[in-house]
Amino acid sequence: MEKSQQIIQKPIQDRLRHASCITIESALRNKVDLNISWYDIHGIEQNQKYTISAGSVIEF
């Protein structure tokens, strides 16, 4: 039986601190779609998608 891992939804600032790769999926009109990848404590790559609105400020 396959073990499934569930990704805990965290705020974008927390994910950015641990990011190994940040990809801009699309930038249309007033939003930007990002895919943030990181490695968990077991060394397995995880990713989560975020959408940020125009005027949003994020710190790297």
Beta strands, then each sheet from edge to edge (+ up, - down):
strand 1: 21-28
strand 2: 31-39
strand 3: 45-53
sheet 1: 1+ 2- 3+
end
